[in-house]
């Protein structure tokens, strides 16, 4: 029996190709911190098919990027969090989202640069709204709190992926010490940071503010 040729192997792989496999291959490519590494050809090579085979499932590079990043949100949304109160569930979920985006740096940079609209982000937005509603928010307050959380997540990802950990030390060298006395006094704490720890701290502040705001509004009505 003759061995299968390279062409027959690619034909079989093309027949087995699915959007899910394309997304998995895209995430492998996006382990690079440079989103431009994500091309139809790179993903096709990862799948073992021709670039044209990818186009049978995905319209263009933009859709490819959206599907890949969105899959990380969907995976985080489906993580096990039963039995937690609304605050712990939301903190745990957002910590998971941040971790997944940083573990796939190219995906993290795509998230920072463009809006991701898909099943994953729709599901995670519903989860955020549900948690905030359980926390006592309603109407516009839910949307405003969700926006604040999203902006914090974007900023945290951008900060982690684009700035070296000790870059803030350079600020203290830009002016004479007497011109920045408060900065100099707090430089060690400011320059030495754990991005994940500070993200959770800031997120906690947002949620504390949300709870206090709800309580204040409730007191005003009584």
ABEGO torsion letter per residue (X at the ends): XBBBBAAAAAAAAAAABBAAAAAAAAAAAAABABAAABBAAAAAAAAGBBAAAAAAABABAAAAAAAAAAAAAAAAAABBABGBBAAAAAAAAAAAAAAAAAABAAAAAAAAABBBBBAAAAAAAAAAAAAAAAAGBBEAAAAAAAAAAAAAAAAAAAAAAABBAAAAAAAAAABBAAABAAAAAAAAAAABBBAAAAAAAAAAAAAAAAAAAAAAAAAAAX
